[in-house]
Amino acid sequence: MSGTVGLSTDILSEGEKMDIRRFCGYPAIGSREGNQESWRFFQVEGALEWRMNCLSGAELQQIRLYLSQLYPLENAITASSDNLDTARAAGWYHNGREVQDRVMLFTLWRRRLCAFLGVTGGLELQDGRAIVV
């Protein structure tokens, strides 16, 4: 049974698109009221926008499955700060790599989203590779 059963096939909301851009490592595009949609001037961002606007019903469900995985992973990174001041409590030992492990898992799912959408991740997902123009 597919994990996408029951997920919406409605077009993506602006909030979902913003989260997809963010998870893929791309900056905010701003308001369309300024009459300059800057993503049009960049090939990867333009491809991402086109894909988000032209996904099939099954693809929309898959995107929503990715989002449903990414939201809790992102929140878990922030929540892991609650344990940073405790190395041991009774029989419990803190995983000293907890934040790093959570970031790695979050990054893995972000890259899977990018791969599904057929786009290269933004600078944040490029392991420090610089782009020279």
ABEGO torsion letter per residue (X at the ends): XBAABGBBABBBBAAAAAAAAAAAGBBBAEBAAAGBBAAAABAAAAAAAAAAAABBAAAAAAAAAAAAAAAAAAAAAAAAAAAAABABBEABBBBAAAAAAAAAAAAAAAAAAAAAAGBBBBAAAAGGBBBBX
